[in-house]
Amino acid sequence: MNLPTKITIARLILIPFFVALYMIEFPYHTLVATAVFIIASLTDWLDGYLARKNNQVTTLGKFLDPIADKVLVASALILVAAIENEFQVFVTIASIIIIARELIISCFRMIVATNNVILAADNLGKLKTVTQLIGLSFYLCYPAMTRFNEIFGLVCKYVGFVFLVIATLLTVISAIHYLVANKDALKNKD
C-alpha cells in the first residue's frame, strides 16, 4: 500500500473522530472538530497530488478516494443542517441537494464503468468541492467562534453560508454539465 492510499485511509479514519468531536460537548468542541475537518479536507488534496506526482495512482486509491471525500462532506453537511439558526432550512435543503448530486454522479460513474469508461472529475466539480470545503469549514466553527468573539462568529457564519450558497449553485451546474458532457459514455459499446 503506497503513501497516497495510506493518506486516504487516514482521512476515512478521521471522519468518525470529526463527527464525535463535533457532537460531544466540551469547551470549543466545534472548533476542535472543525480543525480535524480541515486536516481531513487537506488530505484530499495531498493524496491526489502525491499519487500523480509520484505516479502512484492505484485502483484501490481510485476507489477509496471518492468514497472518503463523499463521506467527509456528507458528514459535515448533516452536522451543519442540525445547527439551529435563521439559515437552517436553506442549509438543510442545500445539504440534501449536495448529497443527492454526489449519489447521482457516483451512480452515473458506476453505470458507465460497465462500458469500461472511467470518468474523472472535471474542473467545475473540483471548484464545487473546494467551495463546499471552505463553506463547511467556516460554518462548522461559527458556534465556537461566537462564544469566543461574537463578531468573529457572525463573520464565520455569514462567510460559511455564502460559500454554501455558491457551492449549492455549483453543485447543480456541475452535475448538469458533467452529465451532458459525458452522456455518450452511457451508450453501450458492445
Secondary structure as GFF3:
##gff-version 3
##sequence-region A 1 190
A	DSSP	alpha_helix	3	23	.	.	.	ID=ss1
A	DSSP	alpha_helix	29	53	.	.	.	ID=ss2
A	DSSP	alpha_helix	59	81	.	.	.	ID=ss3
A	DSSP	alpha_helix	88	113	.	.	.	ID=ss4
A	DSSP	alpha_helix	123	148	.	.	.	ID=ss5
A	DSSP	alpha_helix	150	181	.	.	.	ID=ss6
A	DSSP	three_ten_helix	183	186	.	.	.	ID=ss7
###
